Every structure is written in structure tokens, then in C-alpha cells.
Amino acid sequence: MNIQGNIGWINVCRTDPSKSYVIGGSEEANEEIRNKYLGDDYKLPDQAKSYYELNAKGISRLELTSENYNDIMKIKGMPSSCLSGSYGGQVIQNMKDMMDSYYSGEMSAENVQQRIKNICMDMRVEMVQQRYTNGYHAKDNQQILEDIYGFLQKINVNAAYAANEREGAEIATRYGGVDDYDWMYYNSDYYYKEEDMRNSIRQTIHEMSREWETEDVDFDKVEQSPDLALAGGTDYNKVWQHHAFQGRVISMTDINSIPPKNFKFFYQSKKVPGWDENNRLEYQKGYVEISYKNKTWLADVPYDIYGDTQIGFYHMQNFMDKYLSGDIEKECRDFLSKFDIFTEIWASTKGDDMWANCR
């Protein structure tokens, strides 16, 4: 089998290592190879044969020789997932770092798109060098794009939720604290930012499928994979609801609801961290903070969970009617009505049926 000039082949320039490159690799990966392996001390093996390519003189290829050459060059077939193994683990970590940088504002959407293209190109090179594929098989290339998309979207939605969580923790520290995790926060900015990034990822993968001449990736089908279903799947509201289950003090009754933009909702079931025997009701108060556009509503949540004179559960619709003063615009009110808030004690004793109805 003659693979000279094919994807994954390393071209080394004797006279100028900066011109060395891997065929089909991203410039980012090529630069890493040049810096790591082709420094000042690099010496090309004597048996390497020189040739000319792309009008760049002095480039050489390493001649592959092996008693079991045919076995080495045999195509093994694609693995069940391109993201398995040590290389896949490294790529997944790079994806996480990339998305964290995006949601922290350190990386633009345009830079993320280029990084995604680099990930795709370098994954194809890795699959070729591991002899899983020859790099030109359309179905194999489509699998690479499908595998990368699935993990990327899962990481995207989790990174969006993590950014939302960090912001909510800043509010929680001003009240009952974050240690008990008896609070939840919903900022619709992250719902829309996640949605924008999802579309951006899809567009980038679509461009790669055109470049590689594969069939279009069925994005919705990929997202339905059982491997991606854990911890809320790939949908922002479902991921948010999954984390709400862990705290058991709030839930969404309709996870398919679309939030209004510029909407924020914070709830903490225990506003005061310390116990005061002389003021038990104050200790049992919760806290609600809502903002929409340029308006903000604040309210304590009245509980008397020990005296049992007050319920430990509210539909937010009922809570708004009774405890929030001032007009709340319809789109904000409608979305708030999709939440229930309650105490941990209520959830542990009476909440099982309620949780069964809001998955």
C-alpha cells in the first residue's frame, strides 16, 4: 500500500523545520509538532529520501520499512467512538477548556468555530495514524463529525449551566450560603447563549461535512444517543432540572417552556444560616429574587415548618399573587408560573409524587 501524500503522513523539511507539516492536520497541531519534535536538535534519519513537493525544496519523508508491513498498514475499521482512548480523553478535556473559556468571555464564538475545525481535522489524522481508516472514506469521516458533535453539545450545555451556577452562587453567599446547596438560580441569558453556541457548532460541523464530502450529520438523532442522556442530556432546561433534583428545593413543571430574555430568578429555601431560638420564624425564612429587563422584585418566603402553621411548598403563581408587589409583565409571570418552590423538609416527606410529575 502506498500512502505517500495521504492524510496523516508527516512531511519533514530538512532545511527549514517550520515548513514541516502533517497532511490533513490543523495548523495548530502542526505548530505543536514543529515545536515539540522538530526543534534545533532534530536530525532527520540518514535513510530518509528527499523529494520536492509544492515547490518547497528540501522536504523529506521517512521511508516505512517493516517485516510485518502489510499487517501494520491494514485498516482496522472505526472504533465505536472516536473519543475513546487516551487521545480522545485529551480532546474531551480540550473541549471543556474551550467551552469554559467561551462562557467566561475569554474566547469568541468565531475562535471556538476555528478550534472545532481543528479538532475535526486532527481527529481524522489520529484515526488514520491509528489505522482505523484511510481518511478518505465518507462514512468514517461522517462518524468523526457525529462523535465530535455529540460530545461538544453535551459539553456546551454543561458549560452553560456551570456559568449559570457560578453566578447564582454569588447571590447565595449573601444569604444562606452555598454549602447546603438549598438554592437554585435561573438566568435566561445562558439558555440563549447555549442555544446560539449549539447553532454555531452545527454550522461548523456542517461546513466540515461539505469540505469532506460526507452526508449531513443528523444532529437531532445524535443528541438522542443514550451515551449523551445522563445528567439531563443535551438540553439546557433538562440539565437545569437535573441539578434542581439534587437540591430538591425547586423544580420546573414544564421543562419545554422557553424563557423570556433578560430574565433571572433566584430562590433559597433558608435565608438565614444561623439558628436563633428566640426567633425561630426568622430562621425558617426563604428568599426569592426576580429580575426582568430593568425591574427587580424581592421577597422573603414565609415558612413555619416546625409549627406547621405555614405550608412548605408554593406554586410560584400563587406566591407571586400573594407576596410580590408591583406589576410583573405577562411573559415574565408566565415563565415564573412554571416553577414550584419548597423546603427540603417538605420535599423529603411529601415531594415524591411531585418529582415524578416534572421529569
C-alpha positions, 0 to 999 in steps of 0.5 A: 500500500502506498500512502505517500501524500495521504492524510496523516503522513508527516512531511519533514523539511530538512532545511527549514523545520517550520515548513514541516507539516502533517497532511490533513492536520490543523495548523495548530497541531502542526505548530505543536509538532514543529515545536515539540519534535522538530526543534534545533536538535532534530536530525532527520534519519540518514535513510530518509529520501528527499523529494520536492513537493509544492515547490518547497525544496528540501522536504523529506519523508521517512521511508516505512520499512517493516517485516510485518508491513502489510499487517501494520498498514491494514485498516482496522475499521472505526472504533465505536467512538472516536473519543475513546482512548487516551487521545480522545480523553485529551480532546474531551478535556480540550473541549471543556477548556474551550467551552469554559473559556467561551462562557467566561468571555475569554474566547469568541464564538468565531475562535471556538468555530476555528478550534472545532475545525481543528479538532475535526481535522486532527481527529481524522489524522489520529484515526488514520495514524491509528489505522482505523481508516484511510481518511478518505472514506465518507462514512468514517469521516461522517462518524468523526463529525457525529462523535465530535458533535455529540460530545461538544453539545453535551459539553456546551450545555454543561458549560452553560449551566456551570456559568449559570451556577457560578453566578447564582452562587454569588447571590447565595453567599449573601444569604444562606450560603452555598454549602447546603446547596438549598438554592437554585438560580435561573438566568435566561441569558445562558439558555440563549447563549447555549442555544446560539453556541449549539447553532454555531457548532452545527454550522461548523460541523456542517461546513466540515461535512461539505469540505469532506464530502460526507452526508449531513450529520443528523444532529437531532438523532445524535443528541438522542444517543443514550451515551449523551442522556445522563445528567439531563442530556443535551438540553439546557432546561433538562440539565437545569432540572437535573441539578434542581433534583439534587437540591430538591428545593425547586423544580420546573413543571414544564421543562419545554417552556422557553424563557423570556430574555433578560430574565433571572430568578433566584430562590433559597429555601433558608435565608438565614444560616444561623439558628436563633431560638428566640426567633425561630420564624426568622430562621425558617425564612426563604428568599426569592429574587426576580429580575426582568429587563430593568425591574427587580422584585424581592421577597422573603418566603414565609415558612413555619415548618416546625409549627406547621402553621405555614405550608412548605411548598408554593406554586410560584403563581400563587406566591407571586399573587400573594407576596410580590408587589408591583406589576410583573409583565405577562411573559415574565409571570408566565415563565415564573408560573412554571416553577414550584418552590419548597423546603427540603423538609417538605420535599423529603416527606411529601415531594415524591409524587411531585418529582415524578410529575416534572421529569 
